[in-house]
Amino acid sequence: MKGIQRVSAKVYLSFIAISLVGPFIPLMIASVAFRWSWPNILPSRWWWQARGTTLRPLAWDYLASPVSGVPEALVNTVGIALVVAVLAVLISVPAARALAKRKVWAGLEFWLLTPLIVPEIAVGLGMATIFLRLGLAGNPLAVVLAHLVPALPYTIRTLTAAFQTYDTDYEAQARSLGAGPTRVFWHVTLPLLLPSLLAAGLFAFIISSNIFLLTFFVGRGSIDTLPTLLFAKLNGGASLDAVAAGLALLVALPGLILMLLGGWGLRRIFRTG
């Protein structure tokens, strides 16, 4: 019986791994291909074989050059996502605590989830109109505020679940021993909630780093991120060439790196906790 369970577990984990990695394999091959046509399983000519035969930069040479706009877009993507993650967590902590302790109107939790129900294009058009009238269209602040809308439902829900199992008696005991609000927060509240805060911030970062429509509508073409560059490339009617494949990989890269770092950090926290 145990042998069957081990085999089933290995098959299940293999299926999950293939499902996660599988979609990236064609992108990785296409990003280093120069000529790849049907019915060839692999490219007939690779990027490094052709890079010395043409005057224009190819594939990753082009993506790494300032002409592509990728370096600036990468900085914008990571910078905006980090700001969104920090603000989303700061806003969500008091909201989640109130929701978990049922100190607010019960229907408020459903209302906070409406950005996930309303189509993103409708939300984007509405916010674009508001920011245009306020003179903030094309401003990084407007993009950050727009990204907070879809990020907050995830961070609030994550932290609400954390506060529902959070025992406030620890804080009461610390206060009874003479600890002030600041010391209670740094030495009691923050260590107990740190894994959930990191998870919520990770959600917000990944969501922000992959948003296209809101960035496009609110940024007014003045702020390029990796998703806007990718969609601009695909909107030109080009097939999945090396540049588009490389951009698709770069779009997933910030979130993937932060997810790995977050998983490593959470493991260290649980080991020392």
Secondary structure as GFF3:
##gff-version 3
##sequence-region A 1 273
A	DSSP	alpha_helix	2	21	.	.	.	ID=ss1
A	DSSP	alpha_helix	24	31	.	.	.	ID=ss2
A	DSSP	beta_strand	33	35	.	.	.	ID=ss3
A	DSSP	beta_strand	45	46	.	.	.	ID=ss4
A	DSSP	alpha_helix	47	50	.	.	.	ID=ss5
A	DSSP	alpha_helix	59	64	.	.	.	ID=ss6
A	DSSP	three_ten_helix	66	68	.	.	.	ID=ss7
A	DSSP	alpha_helix	70	100	.	.	.	ID=ss8
A	DSSP	alpha_helix	108	112	.	.	.	ID=ss9
A	DSSP	alpha_helix	114	117	.	.	.	ID=ss10
A	DSSP	alpha_helix	120	134	.	.	.	ID=ss11
A	DSSP	alpha_helix	140	164	.	.	.	ID=ss12
A	DSSP	alpha_helix	169	176	.	.	.	ID=ss13
A	DSSP	alpha_helix	181	184	.	.	.	ID=ss14
A	DSSP	pi_helix	185	189	.	.	.	ID=ss15
A	DSSP	alpha_helix	190	209	.	.	.	ID=ss16
A	DSSP	alpha_helix	213	219	.	.	.	ID=ss17
A	DSSP	alpha_helix	226	235	.	.	.	ID=ss18
A	DSSP	alpha_helix	242	272	.	.	.	ID=ss19
###
